[in-house]
């Protein structure tokens, strides 16, 4: 166990120690990070948005609005470009919920993308989602530590290997492509790769604007 995970564990045992730990973590934010937004941009202001932007703002601010991170995350960053947000959110919604990939494939794809791009924020947001979709801690460890996928179910292994080759090798082998196409078919494979690309774009936003984990959020282990 790393020192950071020990700190997270001890903080969780006591509310007072947890608050102290959160304050210490926030104080460690880089100087150019806004403590309210957790990134290099301030939180978007509702009164500065047009009607469509305000509807998006309200959806992000609503705990039941269907987003994982609300305003303090990629959704808040995107709102600084309201037109981009207006187009990006429906695409993300389609890929996550309407493409028919299923929750398990979706979260395997997102976790693999986050791991291959070393996006801690994306990983921390989606690891609980993966567990809720029935992905075992053992499979999560395979993704996290880039372990062999030979013992996994075929569908799980295909998603992980495809993501590793796209983002790690930056070339998909003919055998990997043929296996993926045979299992998913044309439409689902296009949607799957587009989903990974969508979250690669999110990882780029999180990196450029230095999105921080919440002060009270356990640190994922280092790559």
C-alpha positions in Angstrom: 0.0 0.0 0.0 1.3 3.4 -0.9 1.7 6.3 1.6 -1.1 8.2 -0.1 -3.5 5.2 0.2 -2.5 4.9 3.9 -3.4 8.5 4.4 -6.7 8.1 2.7 -7.5 5.1 4.8 -6.7 6.8 8.1 -8.6 9.9 7.1 -11.7 7.8 6.4 -11.7 6.5 10.0 -12.4 9.9 11.6 -14.6 12.7 10.3 -12.4 15.3 11.9 -9.2 13.7 10.5 -11.0 13.4 7.1 -11.8 17.2 7.1 -8.2 18.0 8.1 -6.9 15.7 5.4 -9.2 17.4 2.8 -8.0 20.9 3.8 -4.3 19.8 3.5 -5.0 18.3 0.1 -6.7 21.4 -1.1 -3.8 23.5 0.2 -1.5 21.3 -2.0 -3.3 22.4 -5.2 -1.0 24.1 -7.7 -1.0 27.9 -7.6 -2.9 28.2 -10.9 -5.7 25.9 -9.8 -9.0 27.5 -8.6 -9.9 25.8 -5.3 -13.6 26.1 -6.1 -13.5 24.4 -9.5 -10.5 22.2 -8.9 -8.9 23.2 -12.2 -7.2 26.1 -14.0 -10.5 27.7 -15.0 -13.1 29.1 -12.6 -16.5 27.5 -12.3 -18.8 28.8 -15.1 -21.3 31.4 -13.9 -24.9 30.8 -14.7 -25.7 34.5 -15.2 -23.1 34.7 -17.9 -24.7 31.9 -20.0 -27.5 32.0 -22.6 -30.7 30.1 -22.1 -29.3 26.9 -23.5 -26.2 27.2 -21.5 -28.2 27.8 -18.3 -30.2 24.6 -19.0 -26.9 22.7 -19.3 -25.6 24.4 -16.1 -28.8 23.4 -14.2 -28.5 19.8 -15.4 -24.8 19.6 -14.3 -25.7 21.3 -10.9 -28.6 18.8 -10.3 -27.4 15.7 -8.4 -30.0 13.7 -10.3 -29.0 15.2 -13.7 -27.2 12.1 -14.8 -23.6 13.3 -14.7 -21.0 11.7 -12.5 -19.0 14.8 -11.6 -21.4 17.7 -12.2 -19.9 21.2 -12.6 -16.6 20.2 -10.9 -15.3 18.1 -13.8 -15.2 18.0 -17.6 -18.8 19.2 -17.8 -17.9 22.4 -16.1 -14.8 22.9 -18.3 -16.9 22.4 -21.4 -19.4 25.1 -20.4 -16.7 27.7 -20.9 -17.4 26.9 -24.6 -21.2 26.7 -24.5 -21.6 25.8 -28.2 -19.1 22.9 -27.8 -20.9 21.7 -24.7 -24.2 21.8 -26.5 -22.8 19.4 -29.2 -20.6 17.3 -27.0 -23.1 16.3 -24.3 -25.6 14.6 -26.7 -22.7 12.6 -28.3 -21.5 11.5 -24.9 -25.0 10.6 -23.9 -25.5 8.5 -27.1 -22.2 6.7 -26.6 -22.7 5.9 -23.0 -26.4 5.1 -22.8 -28.0 4.8 -26.3 -25.4 2.9 -28.4 -26.4 -0.4 -26.9 -22.9 -1.3 -25.8 -24.1 -2.2 -22.3 -22.7 -0.9 -19.0 -20.0 -3.5 -18.6 -18.4 -2.9 -22.0 -18.8 0.9 -21.6 -17.0 1.0 -18.2 -14.3 -1.4 -19.4 -13.6 0.8 -22.4 -13.5 4.0 -20.2 -11.3 2.5 -17.6 -8.9 1.1 -20.2 -8.8 4.6 -21.9 -8.2 6.3 -18.5 -5.4 3.8 -17.6 -3.6 4.0 -21.0 -3.7 7.8 -20.8 -2.9 7.9 -17.1 -5.9 10.1 -16.3 -6.3 9.8 -12.6 -9.4 11.9 -12.4 -11.2 9.9 -15.1 -10.1 6.6 -13.4 -11.3 7.8 -10.0 -14.7 8.8 -11.4 -15.3 5.5 -13.3 -13.8 2.8 -11.1 -16.9 2.9 -8.8 -19.1 2.8 -12.0 -17.2 -0.2 -13.2 -17.7 -2.0 -9.9 -21.5 -1.2 -10.0 -21.7 -2.7 -13.5 -20.3 -6.0 -12.1 -16.7 -5.7 -13.2 -14.7 -7.5 -10.5 -11.9 -5.9 -8.6 -9.6 -8.6 -10.1 -10.4 -7.4 -13.6 -9.9 -3.8 -12.5 -6.4 -4.8 -11.3 -5.7 -6.4 -14.7 -6.4 -3.0 -16.3 -4.6 -1.0 -13.7 -1.4 -3.0 -13.8 -1.6 -3.9 -17.5 -1.7 -7.6 -16.7 -2.3 -10.4 -19.1 -5.9 -10.8 -20.3 -5.7 -14.5 -21.3 -7.8 -15.7 -18.4 -10.6 -13.1 -19.0 -13.9 -13.6 -20.8 -13.5 -13.0 -24.5 -15.5 -9.8 -24.6 -13.7 -8.3 -21.7 -10.3 -9.2 -23.1 -11.2 -7.8 -26.5 -12.1 -4.4 -25.1 -9.0 -4.1 -23.0 -6.6 -5.3 -25.7 -8.2 -3.0 -28.3 -7.8 0.0 -26.0 -4.3 -0.9 -25.1 -3.3 -1.1 -28.8 -5.1 2.2 -29.8 -3.6 4.3 -27.0 -0.4 2.3 -26.1 0.9 0.8 -29.3 -0.9 3.4 -31.4 -1.5 0.7 -33.9 -4.2 -2.0 -33.9 -3.0 -5.4 -35.0 -4.9 -7.1 -37.8 -5.7 -10.1 -35.5 -7.0 -7.7 -32.8 -9.2 -5.9 -35.3 -10.5 -9.1 -36.8 -11.3 -10.5 -33.3 -13.1 -7.3 -32.3 -15.1 -7.1 -35.5 -16.1 -10.7 -35.3 -17.4 -10.2 -31.7 -19.0 -6.8 -31.9 -19.9 -6.3 -35.6 -19.4 -3.1 -37.6 -21.8 -0.7 -35.9 -21.0 -1.7 -32.3 -17.3 -1.6 -33.0 -17.4 1.9 -34.5 -19.4 3.0 -31.4 -16.9 1.3 -29.1 -13.9 3.0 -30.6 -15.8 6.3 -30.7 -16.5 5.9 -27.0 -12.8 5.4 -26.3 -12.0 8.4 -28.4 -14.6 10.5 -26.6 -13.0 9.7 -23.2 -9.6 10.3 -24.7 -10.8 13.8 -25.5 -12.1 14.2 -22.0 -8.7 13.0 -20.6 -7.0 15.7 -22.8 -9.3 18.4 -21.2 -8.6 17.1 -17.7 -4.8 17.2 -18.4 -4.7 20.6 -20.1 -6.8 22.3 -17.3 -5.1 20.3 -14.6 -8.3 18.9 -13.1 -7.7 17.9 -9.5 -9.3 15.2 -7.5 -11.6 16.4 -4.7 -9.7 17.2 -1.5 -11.5 14.3 0.4 -11.2 11.9 -2.5 -8.8 8.9 -2.1 -5.9 9.1 -4.4 -5.7 6.3 -7.0 -2.5 4.4 -7.0 0.3 5.8 -9.2 0.7 4.3 -12.7 
